Amino acid sequence: MTIKKYLLLLLTIGLLASCDKGYDNRKLEALQAELASAKSDLDQMRTDFDFIKSARKKAGLSGLVHQVFFKLKPGISAEDKAAFIAELKGLSAIELAHNLTVGEFEDLKDPRALAGYGVSLLMSFDSQADYEAYQSHEIHLKSKENTAKYLGGPPTSYDFMAK
């Protein structure tokens, strides 16, 4: 093979290789544009989901509602009761729990009232699975440990599906 033919063959191979790379680059650019569009769509879906989730929380109790009644130790000080309530309010850091409300018993002179319980907690969950995950959540377990010293007996709970 002469040098001319050899150079022509190399030039042809180089030309074909560069043409092929041009095609691959165009294909790669198209795929990158498609990926960027998909990422944008996903970001919009996340924004929409966060908005819906926030609106649902603001709308009130829904799904599984969990209420807990706490008997406090007799003679508990105001400071200890405030610390107990603050610890319960810390459960709001658990994203699975919604609409957390904590309050002290209010004596309205109703003989049917559960006056033996000094504090109650109310929250809701989207599902039973979320409630079960909450029960084993690190923050919940730590709260149970931290509040035990204030209790005058085991807590009582009442759970129901909001209608």
C-alpha positions in Angstrom: 0.0 0.0 0.0 1.4 3.3 -1.0 1.7 6.2 1.4 -1.0 8.1 -0.5 -3.5 5.3 -0.2 -2.6 4.8 3.4 -3.1 8.5 4.2 -6.4 8.5 2.2 -7.6 5.5 4.2 -6.6 7.2 7.5 -8.3 10.4 6.4 -11.5 8.4 5.5 -11.5 6.6 8.8 -11.0 9.8 10.7 -13.8 11.5 8.7 -16.1 8.6 9.3 -15.2 8.5 13.0 -15.9 12.3 13.4 -19.2 12.0 11.6 -20.2 9.2 13.9 -19.2 11.2 17.0 -21.2 14.2 15.7 -24.3 11.9 15.5 -23.6 10.6 19.1 -23.2 14.2 20.3 -26.5 15.2 18.8 -28.1 12.2 20.4 -26.5 13.0 23.7 -27.6 16.6 23.6 -31.2 15.5 22.9 -31.1 13.1 25.8 -29.7 15.8 28.1 -32.5 18.2 27.1 -35.0 15.5 27.8 -33.5 14.8 31.2 -33.5 18.6 32.0 -37.2 18.7 31.1 -38.0 15.7 33.2 -36.1 17.2 36.2 -38.1 20.4 35.7 -41.4 18.4 35.7 -40.3 16.5 38.8 -39.5 19.8 40.6 -42.9 21.2 39.7 -44.6 18.0 41.0 -42.7 18.3 44.3 -43.8 21.9 44.7 -47.4 20.9 43.9 -47.3 18.0 46.4 -45.8 20.2 49.2 -48.6 22.8 48.5 -51.3 20.1 48.7 -49.8 18.6 51.9 -49.6 22.0 53.5 -53.2 22.9 52.6 -54.4 19.5 53.9 -52.6 20.2 57.2 -54.3 23.6 57.5 -57.7 22.2 56.7 -57.9 20.3 60.0 -57.9 16.7 61.2 -58.2 14.0 58.7 -57.1 10.4 58.3 -56.3 8.6 61.5 -56.8 10.7 64.6 -54.8 9.9 67.7 -55.7 11.3 71.2 -53.8 10.6 74.3 -54.9 11.4 77.9 -52.2 11.8 80.6 -52.6 11.5 84.4 -49.9 13.6 86.0 -48.3 12.9 89.3 -50.3 14.4 92.2 -48.9 17.8 93.3 -46.9 18.3 90.1 -45.4 21.8 90.0 -46.3 24.4 87.4 -42.7 24.3 86.1 -42.8 20.5 85.7 -46.2 20.6 84.0 -44.9 23.3 81.6 -41.8 21.1 80.9 -44.1 18.1 80.3 -46.2 20.1 77.8 -43.2 21.5 76.0 -41.8 17.9 75.6 -45.2 16.8 74.1 -45.2 19.8 71.7 -41.7 18.7 70.5 -43.5 15.8 68.8 -44.5 18.3 66.1 -40.9 17.7 64.7 -42.1 14.3 63.4 -43.3 15.0 59.9 -45.7 12.1 59.9 -47.8 13.7 62.7 -50.2 16.5 61.7 -52.2 19.1 63.6 -50.5 18.4 67.0 -52.5 20.1 69.8 -51.7 19.8 73.5 -53.8 21.2 76.2 -54.6 21.0 79.9 -58.0 19.9 81.3 -60.5 22.6 81.4 -63.2 22.1 84.1 -66.5 23.1 82.5 -68.5 21.4 85.3 -69.6 18.6 83.1 -69.9 15.4 85.2 -69.0 13.3 82.2 -65.6 14.9 81.8 -62.4 13.0 82.2 -61.2 15.2 85.0 -58.6 12.6 86.2 -56.4 13.5 83.2 -54.5 16.7 83.5 -53.2 16.9 79.9 -54.3 15.7 76.5 -52.6 15.5 73.2 -54.4 15.3 69.8 -52.8 14.7 66.4 -53.6 13.1 63.0 -51.9 10.8 60.6 -52.5 10.2 56.9 -52.6 6.4 57.4 -52.2 3.6 59.9 -48.7 3.0 58.4 -47.7 6.6 59.3 -49.1 6.1 62.8 -47.1 2.9 63.2 -43.9 4.6 62.0 -44.6 7.4 64.5 -44.8 4.9 67.3 -41.2 3.7 66.7 -39.8 7.1 65.7 -36.7 8.2 67.6 -38.3 11.5 68.7 -41.4 9.8 70.0 -39.5 7.2 71.9 -37.2 9.9 73.4 -40.3 11.9 74.4 -41.8 8.9 76.2 -38.6 8.5 78.1 -38.4 12.2 79.0 -42.0 12.5 80.1 -42.3 9.3 82.2 -41.1 11.1 85.4 -44.2 13.4 85.3 -46.8 10.7 84.9 -49.1 9.5 87.7 -50.1 6.4 85.6 -50.0 5.0 82.1 -51.4 7.2 79.4 -54.8 6.3 77.8 -55.3 6.7 74.1 -58.3 6.9 71.8 -57.8 6.5 68.0 -60.4 6.8 65.2 -60.7 7.5 61.5 -62.0 11.0 60.8 -65.2 10.9 58.7 
